[in-house]
Amino acid sequence: MIYLDNAATTAPSGAALAAFNEAALCYGNPSSLHEEGVAARRLVSAARTAILTALGAPDPSSVIGGSRLIFTSGGTEANNLAITGALNAKKKRGRLVISDGEHASAARCADRAEADGYEVTRIPTRGGALDLDALKAACEGGAASVVSLMLVSNETGALHDVAAAFTIARALSPNAFLHTDAVQAFCKVPFTMRSLGADAVSISAHKIRGLKGTGALYVSSEALRAKKLSPLIVGGGQEGALRSGTENVPGIAAFGAAAAEASAGRAEAYANASALLDRLRERCAEFDGRIVEPEKRSPFIAALTLPRVRSEVMLHALSQKGIAVSSGSACSSNAKRAQPSAALLAFGLTAEEADRTIRVSFGDTTMMNDIDALCDALRELVPSLQA
């Protein structure tokens, strides 16, 4: 299998699997006070420090007991905790500001908030850039309660200027809770907590060669002190009382190992992805393909529009040749009825163009031969599959 669907999930690294297997034998509950519990707690603390270090968080080794880094079941739960948890923490119902190209886990939070009576403003992302004038209008006079903007689009690779957006939001709505979904950016696109200016950041293990079922939400010390977040899951008070439930120690340990490894290899992986994207661009003309080009981008994700071939048809044809790509977000593939990608429509594609767009996404194990194999297959398949 030639695997070019790394934005959906990545193959676990050797370091992550080794950490998982070691932690699986440490069966104590991290909340227990006996020796086995203490051993499990140490594994969680070590992973927390490794992930905070990879995030560029201040004083990572000083964080204990769930403070600042809250482990979740994945990026979806982290986004839900950030958006819905921040709305719930507000004494008055204010305005939720998101972009119109968010991941489904954030977009559905906005839909639910709207149904519950909150005002929701969706900032345009045409061409892959946040409309900062629209953001200013949404935040003026302290109107925004929560601002949640994706850092890297999981469908187009667009790199949004979240730092500039949060500077504007902080000035106009100083009490707003500022959150970014950095799932596709973490350990891939350089950033630090200080450079973003965010109150909270969502990340996920299985996008960086960790294991599925583990994610985290970073929350700044200032936001925690101001109690800007309410828990969605209550119980025993784990993770700083913001996400109760016994921690997934093996998954968390694997997450820490994957984060350390991915952070150390970030520059090399970025350069490799850039070269792979350049090769894909070079060969697009062979099958009349066109890469969707954002104003600024991550090189790890490419949306590729094909001539007169529906993406679903092409996915099946490529899969039969042992090549794995996708059409948009894997998290939206379970919808009962196929709909044009909201992110692609927000970018500016027509519904017909969106229906002909596949997503090609790279990992640190993707090689130039993989891109050539994909392009060879597309050159063969496009003429025979055109409607």
VOMAR-311461 format. One record per residue (C-alpha): residue in one letter; x, y, z. Coordinates in nm, 2 decimals. Layout:
<'a'; <X; Y; Z>>
...
END
This chain:
<'m'; <0.00; 0.00; 0.00>>
<'i'; <0.12; 0.35; -0.09>>
<'y'; <-0.02; 0.55; 0.19>>
<'l'; <-0.10; 0.92; 0.11>>
<'d'; <-0.37; 0.98; 0.37>>
<'n'; <-0.16; 1.10; 0.67>>
<'a'; <-0.40; 1.39; 0.75>>
<'a'; <-0.65; 1.12; 0.84>>
<'t'; <-0.41; 0.92; 1.05>>
<'t'; <-0.05; 0.82; 1.06>>
<'a'; <0.13; 0.48; 1.11>>
<'p'; <0.25; 0.45; 1.47>>
<'s'; <0.62; 0.50; 1.51>>
<'g'; <0.85; 0.25; 1.66>>
<'a'; <0.91; 0.48; 1.96>>
<'a'; <0.54; 0.52; 2.02>>
<'l'; <0.47; 0.15; 2.00>>
<'a'; <0.76; 0.08; 2.24>>
<'a'; <0.63; 0.33; 2.49>>
<'f'; <0.28; 0.19; 2.46>>
<'n'; <0.39; -0.16; 2.52>>
<'e'; <0.60; -0.06; 2.82>>
<'a'; <0.32; 0.14; 2.97>>
<'a'; <0.06; -0.13; 2.92>>
<'l'; <0.25; -0.35; 3.17>>
<'c'; <0.23; -0.06; 3.42>>
<'y'; <-0.13; -0.14; 3.51>>
<'g'; <-0.18; 0.08; 3.81>>
<'n'; <-0.44; 0.36; 3.82>>
<'p'; <-0.25; 0.69; 3.81>>
<'s'; <-0.48; 0.83; 4.08>>
<'s'; <-0.39; 0.55; 4.32>>
<'l'; <-0.14; 0.61; 4.60>>
<'h'; <0.03; 0.28; 4.60>>
<'e'; <0.35; 0.19; 4.41>>
<'e'; <0.18; 0.08; 4.09>>
<'g'; <-0.03; 0.40; 4.09>>
<'v'; <0.28; 0.61; 4.14>>
<'a'; <0.46; 0.44; 3.86>>
<'a'; <0.17; 0.50; 3.62>>
<'r'; <0.15; 0.86; 3.73>>
<'r'; <0.52; 0.91; 3.65>>
<'l'; <0.46; 0.79; 3.30>>
<'v'; <0.17; 1.03; 3.25>>
<'s'; <0.38; 1.32; 3.39>>
<'a'; <0.68; 1.24; 3.17>>
<'a'; <0.45; 1.23; 2.86>>
<'r'; <0.29; 1.56; 2.97>>
<'t'; <0.63; 1.73; 2.99>>
<'a'; <0.74; 1.59; 2.65>>
<'i'; <0.43; 1.72; 2.48>>
<'l'; <0.44; 2.06; 2.65>>
<'t'; <0.81; 2.09; 2.54>>
<'a'; <0.71; 2.00; 2.18>>
<'l'; <0.43; 2.27; 2.20>>
<'g'; <0.68; 2.53; 2.31>>
<'a'; <0.49; 2.59; 2.63>>
<'p'; <0.66; 2.79; 2.91>>
<'d'; <0.81; 2.59; 3.20>>
<'p'; <0.68; 2.25; 3.08>>
<'s'; <0.85; 2.05; 3.36>>
<'s'; <0.65; 2.25; 3.63>>
<'v'; <0.31; 2.13; 3.51>>
<'i'; <0.15; 1.87; 3.73>>
<'g'; <-0.19; 1.70; 3.77>>
<'g'; <-0.35; 1.80; 3.45>>
<'s'; <-0.28; 2.17; 3.49>>
<'r'; <-0.24; 2.34; 3.15>>
<'l'; <-0.23; 2.01; 2.94>>
<'i'; <-0.56; 1.81; 2.97>>
<'f'; <-0.55; 1.47; 2.81>>
<'t'; <-0.86; 1.37; 2.61>>
<'s'; <-0.97; 1.09; 2.38>>
<'g'; <-0.86; 1.29; 2.07>>
<'g'; <-0.87; 1.61; 1.88>>
<'t'; <-1.25; 1.60; 1.86>>
<'e'; <-1.30; 1.59; 2.23>>
<'a'; <-1.04; 1.86; 2.28>>
<'n'; <-1.22; 2.09; 2.04>>
<'n'; <-1.55; 2.02; 2.21>>
<'l'; <-1.40; 2.08; 2.55>>
<'a'; <-1.25; 2.41; 2.44>>
<'i'; <-1.56; 2.55; 2.26>>
<'t'; <-1.85; 2.42; 2.45>>
<'g'; <-1.66; 2.42; 2.78>>
<'a'; <-1.57; 2.79; 2.73>>
<'l'; <-1.92; 2.88; 2.64>>
<'n'; <-2.06; 2.70; 2.94>>
<'a'; <-1.81; 2.89; 3.17>>
<'k'; <-1.95; 3.23; 3.06>>
<'k'; <-2.21; 3.39; 3.29>>
<'k'; <-2.39; 3.55; 2.99>>
<'r'; <-2.45; 3.41; 2.65>>
<'g'; <-2.22; 3.58; 2.41>>
<'r'; <-2.10; 3.54; 2.06>>
<'l'; <-1.90; 3.24; 1.93>>
<'v'; <-1.67; 3.33; 1.65>>
<'i'; <-1.53; 3.05; 1.43>>
<'s'; <-1.42; 3.03; 1.06>>
<'d'; <-1.64; 2.89; 0.79>>
<'g'; <-1.38; 2.61; 0.71>>
<'e'; <-1.34; 2.45; 1.05>>
<'h'; <-1.31; 2.07; 1.11>>
<'a'; <-1.65; 1.91; 1.18>>
<'s'; <-1.58; 1.88; 1.55>>
<'a'; <-1.56; 2.25; 1.58>>
<'a'; <-1.83; 2.33; 1.32>>
<'r'; <-2.09; 2.10; 1.49>>
<'c'; <-2.01; 2.26; 1.82>>
<'a'; <-2.11; 2.60; 1.66>>
<'d'; <-2.42; 2.45; 1.51>>
<'r'; <-2.53; 2.31; 1.85>>
<'a'; <-2.45; 2.64; 2.02>>
<'e'; <-2.66; 2.83; 1.76>>
<'a'; <-2.95; 2.59; 1.82>>
<'d'; <-2.92; 2.66; 2.19>>
<'g'; <-2.95; 3.03; 2.14>>
<'y'; <-2.60; 3.15; 2.11>>
<'e'; <-2.50; 3.40; 1.84>>
<'v'; <-2.25; 3.25; 1.60>>
<'t'; <-2.04; 3.44; 1.35>>
<'r'; <-1.85; 3.25; 1.08>>
<'i'; <-1.54; 3.42; 0.95>>
<'p'; <-1.48; 3.37; 0.57>>
<'t'; <-1.17; 3.19; 0.46>>
<'r'; <-1.18; 3.25; 0.09>>
<'g'; <-0.85; 3.17; -0.08>>
<'g'; <-0.74; 3.01; 0.25>>
<'a'; <-0.70; 3.33; 0.44>>
<'l'; <-0.90; 3.45; 0.74>>
<'d'; <-1.10; 3.77; 0.67>>
<'l'; <-0.96; 3.99; 0.94>>
<'d'; <-1.20; 4.27; 0.86>>
<'a'; <-1.49; 4.04; 0.93>>
<'l'; <-1.32; 3.93; 1.25>>
<'k'; <-1.28; 4.29; 1.37>>
<'a'; <-1.65; 4.34; 1.31>>
<'a'; <-1.74; 4.03; 1.50>>
<'c'; <-1.52; 4.12; 1.80>>
<'e'; <-1.59; 4.50; 1.83>>
<'g'; <-1.72; 4.63; 2.16>>
<'g'; <-1.63; 4.31; 2.35>>
<'a'; <-1.90; 4.11; 2.16>>
<'a'; <-1.70; 3.79; 2.12>>
<'s'; <-1.71; 3.54; 2.41>>
<'v'; <-1.53; 3.26; 2.24>>
<'v'; <-1.31; 3.27; 1.93>>
<'s'; <-1.20; 2.94; 1.78>>
<'l'; <-1.00; 2.94; 1.46>>
<'m'; <-0.82; 2.64; 1.29>>
<'l'; <-0.45; 2.69; 1.25>>
<'v'; <-0.40; 2.45; 0.95>>
<'s'; <-0.70; 2.34; 0.74>>
<'n'; <-0.72; 1.96; 0.74>>
<'e'; <-0.86; 1.97; 0.38>>
<'t'; <-0.66; 2.24; 0.19>>
<'g'; <-0.35; 2.27; 0.41>>
<'a'; <-0.42; 2.65; 0.44>>
<'l'; <-0.21; 2.81; 0.71>>
<'h'; <-0.43; 3.07; 0.88>>
<'d'; <-0.28; 3.37; 1.05>>
<'v'; <-0.42; 3.29; 1.38>>
<'a'; <-0.17; 3.50; 1.57>>
<'a'; <-0.28; 3.81; 1.39>>
<'a'; <-0.65; 3.72; 1.44>>
<'f'; <-0.60; 3.66; 1.81>>
<'t'; <-0.42; 4.00; 1.85>>
<'i'; <-0.73; 4.17; 1.70>>
<'a'; <-0.97; 3.96; 1.91>>
<'r'; <-0.77; 4.02; 2.23>>
<'a'; <-0.78; 4.40; 2.17>>
<'l'; <-1.15; 4.42; 2.09>>
<'s'; <-1.29; 4.15; 2.31>>
<'p'; <-1.04; 4.13; 2.60>>
<'n'; <-1.25; 3.88; 2.80>>
<'a'; <-1.29; 3.63; 2.51>>
<'f'; <-1.16; 3.28; 2.53>>
<'l'; <-0.92; 3.22; 2.23>>
<'h'; <-0.88; 2.87; 2.10>>
<'t'; <-0.71; 2.71; 1.80>>
<'d'; <-0.74; 2.36; 1.65>>
<'a'; <-0.38; 2.29; 1.59>>
<'v'; <-0.42; 1.91; 1.52>>
<'q'; <-0.28; 1.94; 1.16>>
<'a'; <-0.01; 2.19; 1.27>>
<'f'; <0.14; 2.03; 1.58>>
<'c'; <0.50; 1.90; 1.52>>
<'k'; <0.47; 2.00; 1.15>>
<'v'; <0.43; 2.38; 1.12>>
<'p'; <0.65; 2.58; 1.36>>
<'f'; <0.46; 2.77; 1.64>>
<'t'; <0.48; 2.82; 2.01>>
<'m'; <0.21; 2.90; 2.26>>
<'r'; <0.35; 3.25; 2.31>>
<'s'; <0.36; 3.32; 1.93>>
<'l'; <0.00; 3.22; 1.89>>
<'g'; <-0.14; 3.42; 2.18>>
<'a'; <-0.41; 3.15; 2.24>>
<'d'; <-0.58; 3.06; 2.56>>
<'a'; <-0.62; 2.70; 2.44>>
<'v'; <-0.48; 2.47; 2.17>>
<'s'; <-0.61; 2.13; 2.06>>
<'i'; <-0.37; 1.85; 1.95>>
<'s'; <-0.40; 1.48; 1.86>>
<'a'; <-0.16; 1.18; 1.90>>
<'h'; <-0.25; 0.99; 1.59>>
<'k'; <-0.17; 1.27; 1.35>>
<'i'; <0.20; 1.26; 1.46>>
<'r'; <0.25; 0.88; 1.46>>
<'g'; <0.11; 0.82; 1.80>>
<'l'; <-0.20; 0.60; 1.86>>
<'k'; <-0.56; 0.67; 1.80>>
<'g'; <-0.78; 0.75; 2.11>>
<'t'; <-0.55; 1.01; 2.27>>
<'g'; <-0.54; 1.39; 2.23>>
<'a'; <-0.49; 1.69; 2.45>>
<'l'; <-0.61; 2.04; 2.51>>
<'y'; <-0.35; 2.29; 2.63>>
<'v'; <-0.50; 2.57; 2.84>>
<'s'; <-0.29; 2.87; 2.95>>
<'s'; <-0.23; 2.94; 3.32>>
<'e'; <-0.41; 3.27; 3.29>>
<'a'; <-0.73; 3.11; 3.15>>
<'l'; <-0.72; 2.84; 3.42>>
<'r'; <-0.69; 3.10; 3.69>>
<'a'; <-0.98; 3.30; 3.54>>
<'k'; <-1.18; 2.98; 3.53>>
<'k'; <-1.26; 3.03; 3.16>>
<'l'; <-1.33; 2.66; 3.10>>
<'s'; <-1.59; 2.42; 3.24>>
<'p'; <-1.56; 2.04; 3.22>>
<'l'; <-1.78; 1.84; 2.99>>
<'i'; <-1.70; 1.51; 3.17>>
<'v'; <-1.73; 1.51; 3.55>>
<'g'; <-1.64; 1.25; 3.80>>
<'g'; <-1.32; 1.18; 3.99>>
<'g'; <-1.15; 1.51; 3.91>>
<'q'; <-0.87; 1.38; 3.70>>
<'e'; <-0.68; 1.62; 3.46>>
<'g'; <-0.72; 1.92; 3.69>>
<'a'; <-1.09; 1.84; 3.73>>
<'l'; <-1.14; 1.94; 3.37>>
<'r'; <-1.17; 1.59; 3.22>>
<'s'; <-1.26; 1.32; 3.47>>
<'g'; <-1.20; 0.96; 3.40>>
<'t'; <-0.90; 0.73; 3.44>>
<'e'; <-0.62; 0.83; 3.21>>
<'n'; <-0.53; 0.62; 2.91>>
<'v'; <-0.18; 0.56; 3.04>>
<'p'; <-0.04; 0.35; 2.74>>
<'g'; <-0.19; 0.59; 2.49>>
<'i'; <-0.06; 0.89; 2.67>>
<'a'; <0.29; 0.74; 2.70>>
<'a'; <0.29; 0.67; 2.33>>
<'f'; <0.17; 1.03; 2.26>>
<'g'; <0.47; 1.16; 2.46>>
<'a'; <0.72; 0.95; 2.27>>
<'a'; <0.57; 1.04; 1.94>>
<'a'; <0.57; 1.41; 2.02>>
<'a'; <0.94; 1.40; 2.13>>
<'e'; <1.03; 1.22; 1.81>>
<'a'; <0.82; 1.44; 1.58>>
<'s'; <0.95; 1.76; 1.74>>
<'a'; <1.31; 1.66; 1.70>>
<'g'; <1.25; 1.57; 1.33>>
<'r'; <1.02; 1.86; 1.24>>
<'a'; <1.26; 2.05; 1.02>>
<'e'; <1.36; 1.75; 0.82>>
<'a'; <0.99; 1.63; 0.78>>
<'y'; <0.89; 1.98; 0.67>>
<'a'; <1.16; 2.00; 0.40>>
<'n'; <1.07; 1.65; 0.28>>
<'a'; <0.70; 1.74; 0.26>>
<'s'; <0.78; 2.06; 0.07>>
<'a'; <0.98; 1.86; -0.19>>
<'l'; <0.70; 1.61; -0.23>>
<'l'; <0.45; 1.89; -0.28>>
<'d'; <0.68; 2.04; -0.55>>
<'r'; <0.69; 1.71; -0.73>>
<'l'; <0.31; 1.68; -0.72>>
<'r'; <0.28; 2.03; -0.87>>
<'e'; <0.53; 1.95; -1.14>>
<'r'; <0.34; 1.64; -1.26>>
<'c'; <-0.01; 1.77; -1.23>>
<'a'; <-0.01; 1.88; -1.60>>
<'e'; <0.02; 1.52; -1.71>>
<'f'; <-0.34; 1.45; -1.60>>
<'d'; <-0.48; 1.80; -1.61>>
<'g'; <-0.49; 1.82; -1.23>>
<'r'; <-0.48; 2.14; -1.03>>
<'i'; <-0.36; 2.18; -0.67>>
<'v'; <-0.57; 2.41; -0.46>>
<'e'; <-0.32; 2.68; -0.35>>
<'p'; <-0.39; 2.87; -0.03>>
<'e'; <-0.22; 3.21; 0.03>>
<'k'; <-0.01; 3.04; 0.30>>
<'r'; <0.01; 2.67; 0.35>>
<'s'; <0.14; 2.36; 0.53>>
<'p'; <0.32; 2.14; 0.27>>
<'f'; <0.18; 1.83; 0.43>>
<'i'; <-0.17; 1.85; 0.28>>
<'a'; <-0.26; 1.90; -0.09>>
<'a'; <-0.62; 1.93; -0.23>>
<'l'; <-0.60; 1.81; -0.59>>
<'t'; <-0.89; 1.89; -0.83>>
<'l'; <-0.92; 1.64; -1.12>>
<'p'; <-1.08; 1.70; -1.46>>
<'r'; <-1.43; 1.55; -1.49>>
<'v'; <-1.37; 1.26; -1.24>>
<'r'; <-1.57; 1.24; -0.91>>
<'s'; <-1.34; 1.20; -0.61>>
<'e'; <-1.53; 0.90; -0.48>>
<'v'; <-1.48; 0.72; -0.82>>
<'m'; <-1.11; 0.80; -0.82>>
<'l'; <-1.06; 0.69; -0.45>>
<'h'; <-1.19; 0.35; -0.53>>
<'a'; <-0.98; 0.32; -0.85>>
<'l'; <-0.67; 0.42; -0.67>>
<'s'; <-0.74; 0.19; -0.38>>
<'q'; <-0.76; -0.10; -0.63>>
<'k'; <-0.40; 0.00; -0.73>>
<'g'; <-0.28; 0.00; -0.37>>
<'i'; <-0.28; 0.38; -0.33>>
<'a'; <-0.46; 0.54; -0.04>>
<'v'; <-0.58; 0.90; -0.06>>
<'s'; <-0.90; 1.06; 0.06>>
<'s'; <-1.17; 1.31; -0.03>>
<'g'; <-1.18; 1.57; 0.24>>
<'s'; <-1.19; 1.49; 0.61>>
<'a'; <-1.21; 1.13; 0.72>>
<'c'; <-1.42; 1.24; 1.02>>
<'s'; <-1.69; 1.35; 0.78>>
<'s'; <-1.70; 1.03; 0.57>>
<'n'; <-1.97; 0.87; 0.78>>
<'a'; <-2.23; 1.13; 0.69>>
<'k'; <-2.56; 0.97; 0.58>>
<'r'; <-2.56; 1.17; 0.26>>
<'a'; <-2.26; 1.30; 0.07>>
<'q'; <-2.24; 1.68; 0.07>>
<'p'; <-1.98; 1.91; -0.09>>
<'s'; <-1.69; 1.98; 0.14>>
<'a'; <-1.78; 2.30; 0.34>>
<'a'; <-1.41; 2.38; 0.37>>
<'l'; <-1.36; 2.36; -0.01>>
<'l'; <-1.67; 2.57; -0.08>>
<'a'; <-1.55; 2.82; 0.18>>
<'f'; <-1.21; 2.83; 0.00>>
<'g'; <-1.39; 2.93; -0.32>>
<'l'; <-1.44; 2.61; -0.52>>
<'t'; <-1.77; 2.54; -0.68>>
<'a'; <-1.97; 2.24; -0.57>>
<'e'; <-1.88; 2.06; -0.89>>
<'e'; <-1.50; 2.13; -0.83>>
<'a'; <-1.53; 2.02; -0.47>>
<'d'; <-1.68; 1.69; -0.58>>
<'r'; <-1.38; 1.63; -0.81>>
<'t'; <-1.11; 1.70; -0.54>>
<'i'; <-0.91; 1.44; -0.37>>
<'r'; <-0.68; 1.51; -0.07>>
<'v'; <-0.32; 1.39; -0.08>>
<'s'; <-0.13; 1.42; 0.26>>
<'f'; <0.23; 1.33; 0.34>>
<'g'; <0.41; 1.20; 0.64>>
<'d'; <0.77; 1.17; 0.74>>
<'t'; <0.78; 0.82; 0.58>>
<'t'; <0.64; 0.94; 0.24>>
<'m'; <0.89; 0.91; -0.04>>
<'m'; <0.93; 1.07; -0.38>>
<'n'; <0.86; 0.73; -0.54>>
<'d'; <0.51; 0.74; -0.37>>
<'i'; <0.43; 1.07; -0.55>>
<'d'; <0.55; 0.93; -0.88>>
<'a'; <0.34; 0.62; -0.84>>
<'l'; <0.03; 0.83; -0.76>>
<'c'; <0.09; 1.06; -1.06>>
<'d'; <0.15; 0.76; -1.29>>
<'a'; <-0.18; 0.61; -1.18>>
<'l'; <-0.37; 0.93; -1.22>>
<'r'; <-0.23; 0.98; -1.57>>
<'e'; <-0.36; 0.63; -1.66>>
<'l'; <-0.70; 0.65; -1.48>>
<'v'; <-0.82; 1.01; -1.55>>
<'p'; <-0.89; 0.95; -1.92>>
<'s'; <-1.08; 0.63; -1.86>>
<'l'; <-1.29; 0.76; -1.57>>
<'q'; <-1.39; 1.10; -1.70>>
<'a'; <-1.77; 1.14; -1.71>>
END
